Amino acid sequence: MATIIKTIRIILLPISYLWGVITWIRRWMYQNGIIQRYSGVLPSIVVGNISAGGTGKTPYVIWLSGKMATKKPAILSRGYGRKTQGFLAVTQNSTAQEVGDEPCEIFNAVGNITQNFVCENRLQGIQKIKELGHANLILLDDGFQHLALQANAYVLLCNYRQPFYADLPIPTGELREFASAASQATAIVVTKCPENMEMAEGEKSKVALGKYKVPVYFAAYLQSAAKTKLGEELETGAAVVLVSALAHNTAFKSDVEKNYMVLESFAYSDHYAFKQTDVEHWETLVKTTGARGIVTSRKDATRMQHLRIGVPVFEVCTEVNVLFDGEKELIELLLKKIG
């Protein structure tokens, strides 16, 4: 099997380099004015990545919105996977089908404190938010490759477990473009670091990322206790059935297993639309194994809202903790960029 995978990767390698060259040319044309870029009518910060997923953008945007609260930020997402189009405000009545699962997750985290919108055209979305007149700053959940917008600052996320500098463009790897695009970022944040990571380990990553000549920061992603929507907390060590549809299901499972006993697990593709027939399988396993219920991520839970689930559902969310006292320096850097 290993030989077959290696052979497939070799076959796909020319396609990866072709894709990388195409995206490099596109970025070069924008940077050199051959294709025009436009500044938004409000200051903007993009939180993005080069990897296709799994870097932790949404938890980071939620964290950053809290740190920028005095600037009255609004969060703008594309609304990946939604069945609608155009500019929409995310409200307590919004569903993942209408606005996407990540905007719903953001709303569940920030509520009405920070406004939350979706629009596939970022420039149009920023203009609409400006017209509403309630925000002084736009935080974009994704958008590093949305080159028509010239944002004030770009925070590029790099997964500690799967760093982009050690990967290749799709389809051989998981990169949206060559890793060299990282040099266009304002700051690089290495996410999902071990909570107790030592400075020496961080220095190794700084050396690897040094060629991009961008300030580097580190953040641990801490998993909260699992709770129902009504606030009932799952006791540590409880037996559960795990359900996830994330970019990195294996990593999520490993984190859950630190606090709970996973008897069975269901892993689906990222943004998978759960069906009632899926629920029947989960419920059967919960009842036959004696599990306390289902554990899932807050993001996945937004895609379960329309389903009838007859067993307890416990959600876990991710909290960001910037390491090595880098928070103040990073926030000051971003504030300087937005003026």
ABEGO torsion letter per residue (X at the ends): XAAAAAAAAAAAAAAAAAAAAAAAAAAAAAAAGABBBBBBABBBBBBBBABAEGAGAAAAAAAAAAAAAAAGBBBBBAGBGBABBEBBBBBAABBAAAAEAAAAAAAAAAEAABBBBBBABAAAAAAAAAAAGABABBBBBEGAABAABBBABBBBBBBAABBAAABBBOAABABABBAAAAAABABBBBBGBBAABBAAAAAAAAAAAAAAGBBBBBBBBBBBBBBBAAGBBBBBGBBBBBBBBBABAAAAAAAAAAABBBABBBBBBBGBBBBAAAAAAAAAAAAAAGBAEBBBBAAAAAAAAABBBABBBBBBBBBBBBBGGAAAAAAAAAAAAAX
